[in-house]
Amino acid sequence: MIEAQNLTKRYGENTVVAGLTFTVRPGAVTGFLGPNGAGKSTTMRMMLGLTRPDAGSALIGGRPYHELTYPARQVGALLDTAVSHRGLTAADHLRWIAQSNRIDRRRAAEVLEMVGLTAVARRRIGTFSLGMGQRLGLAAALLGDPPVLVLDEPVNGLDAEGIRWLRHLLRSMAAEGRTVLVSSHLMTEMSMVADHLIVIGRGRLLAQTSTSEFIERHARTYVRVRTPEPLRLHQELQRRGASPRLAHDGSLEIDGMTAAEINRLAAAGDVPLEELSTHTGSLEDTFLKLTGNEGGGTRV
Ligand SMILES: Nc1ncnc2c1ncn2[C@@H]1O[C@H](COP(=O)(O)OP(=O)(O)OP(=O)(O)O)[C@@H](O)[C@H]1O
C-alpha cells in the first residue's frame, strides 16, 4: 500500500505537485496518469525519498521511505533508464545492487530470466538498446521481490512485443497481491493494463477512480449526421436546445441526443439524412480534455 497525504513540491514560484492525496492499494495495477510535466516523476521521487516534499508525506507499507531498513526488499523502483555503470555486464550490475541490499546474488539470474535478458546477461550495459535498458531497470526493481512496485513510464522504449510482455508482467505482479503503481502519459495504454487510475494535471489530482468508471463517466458519446441540408438541420437541432458542431467533412456532431431522437426530428422537419451514426470519442481525447493538455506547474 502507498499513501500520499497532501504531497506538495515547489520549485521557485512553480508548484509542480500541489497537495496530492491518494492511496494505491495492493492486488491491483494503478495507473498514474498525466500529460508531460504534470508532476508524475516528482511525485514518485518524493515517494522514494529522492526529492524532499515541501509539505505532506508519502508512506510505503505505512512507513516513510527513509525508515525502511532494506528498501529494495520493500519497494522496487524504476525511475529513469540512465544506468551509471555502463561498463558492467547486466548480470554484474544486478549482483552489485543485490549485494548492497543484502539480497542473495543468485536472484540476479532469476530476475534476468523474468525480464527476458538471460541471453545478454554477459553483455555490457553500455551496448543495450533503450528497450533492453528498460527491461534491466525492471529486473533491478524486482530484485528484492518487493511487495510494492513504483515504475515511471516503463513502456518507454519498448516495442509492441515488449509492451504486451510488460502488461502481462504487471498484471501477474498485481495478481500476486503486490501494489503496482505505473506512470504514463498515454491514456489508451493505461486503460489496457490498469485496474485503477490516478489522474493528475499541473500537479493537482483530477480523478481517482476505477478504470471502468473513468471510461464510463468521461468517454464522450455523440451522434454524427450527414445531410444535404446541414443548415436546416442545424436550425432544427438548435431549436431543441442542442449545440451541433460542424465537422471538417461537412457532417454535424451532436451531444446529448440519441440517434433515434435526431432521426424523428429530421423526419418531422422533412430534412433528408444520408448518415446517422453513434460514436464514442477516443479515450486519449477524453484524457486531453480532462487535463487541459497542460502539464507544467501552476503559479500560486
Ligand atoms: N529539479 C527541478 N528543478 C526545477 N523544476 C523541476 C525539477 N524537476 C521537475 N521540475 C519541473 O516540475 C514539473 C513536473 O515535472 P515532472 O518530471 O515531475 O513531470 P512528469 O509528469 O513526470 O512529466 P514527464 O512525463 O515529462 O517526466 C515540470 O514543469 C518540470 O520542469
The ligand as an ORCA input file, in Angstrom:
! r2SCAN-3c Opt
* xyz 0 1
  N      14.732     19.694    -10.157
  C      13.842     20.503    -10.729
  N      14.000     21.842    -10.728
  C      13.085     22.666    -11.280
  N      11.951     22.235    -11.880
  C      11.748     20.920    -11.925
  C      12.653     19.976    -11.354
  N      12.165     18.727    -11.542
  C      10.998     18.874    -12.212
  N      10.746     20.182    -12.439
  C       9.550     20.731    -13.123
  O       8.417     20.186    -12.487
  C       7.378     19.929    -13.415
  C       6.929     18.482    -13.265
  O       7.948     17.620    -13.749
  P       7.839     16.044    -13.679
  O       9.072     15.485    -14.293
  O       7.510     15.637    -12.289
  O       6.577     15.764    -14.597
  P       6.094     14.421    -15.250
  O       4.631     14.392    -15.106
  O       6.865     13.280    -14.709
  O       6.442     14.648    -16.771
  P       7.320     13.773    -17.763
  O       6.436     12.676    -18.190
  O       7.625     14.773    -18.859
  O       8.542     13.356    -16.971
  C       7.925     20.286    -14.774
  O       7.470     21.556    -15.112
  C       9.417     20.279    -14.563
  O      10.054     21.170    -15.447
*
